[in-house]
Amino acid sequence: MNVPSSSPPNAPYGSPQNPWRRPDGSVIACTEKLKVMQENLAELRQCAQDALEDAVLMGCDEAQVKAALQAEIAALASGYAPEADGEAGAAVKNPV
């Protein structure tokens, strides 16, 4: 993926400084797609926050829980193969 290096490291994903990109590096500009991405990230953030707070209240180490959450995210696979135009294509068999 060819992503310009001019994006500030702390700019939020989906912002004009750090836009969502297709695998070919082109910017996704569809407002509905951007809205869905923003809503999905907010939902994920809240779910992760709730899980972290529950774990800490149960006596777990916060750093270990954060590492576990990061490992779970890193292990995700989409289950969709991108098409030539950068859009998601048909579902593919996920080996997970």
N, C-alpha and C positions, 0 to 999 in steps of 0.2 A: 504494500500500500504506500502510495506517495503522499505523505501528509506534510504540509509546510511546517518548518520548525519555528515559525514566528508566533505560534500559539503560546500565550503565557501559561506557565505550568499550573497556576492556581485558578485559571479561568474555568467557570463551571461548564460541564459538558452541555452542549446545545446552545451555548451563548455565541454571539457573533465572533468573539475572539477564539472560541474552541468549538466550531460547529460539528454536528454529526456528519459523518462521511460514509460513502459507499466503499466497498472493497477497492475500487479503482482510484479512490482519493477524491472523487467529486463530492461536492457539498449537497446534502439533502436539504431542500428548501420548502417542501410541502408543509404548510402550517398545521394540517391535521396530523401528519406523521410526527412533527415536532411536539405537538400537544400530547399525543399518546406517549411519546418517549418521556416527556416531563412528568406526566402522571404516573407512569410505570416506575420511574426512579424515586418519586416521592413515596409511593406505596412500598417499594423495596426498602427505602431508608427507614420508614416507620416500623416495618416488620423487623428489620435488623436491630433498630433501637429497642423495641420491645423485648426481643430475644436477649440482647445484651443486659438490659436492666433485670430481667428475670434471672439470668444466670448469676449476676453479681449479688442479687438479693438472696440467692440460694448458696452463696459462699464461693462461687467460682472466681478464678483470677481473671480480671478484665482483659489483660493482654492476651491470655490464652484463648479466651472466647473470641476476641477480635481476629486472632490468627485462624481459628477454626472457621469463622464466617468467611474470611478471605479465601481459605482453601476450598470451601464449598462453591464460592463464586468462580474461582479459577477452574474448577472441575466441570462447570456447565458446558454443554454443547447445544447448539441451536436445533439440530435435527432438520434443518433446511439447507439446501444447496443454493448458493446465489446463481442467478441466471446471468446471461451476457450483459443485460442492461442494468445490472446491479440490484435488481429487485429480488426478493426471496422467491425461490422456485418451489418445486414439488418437495414434499417431505421425503427425506431419505432415512433409511434404516439407521438408527442411532445405536452404536455398539455398547452403550452404557447399560 
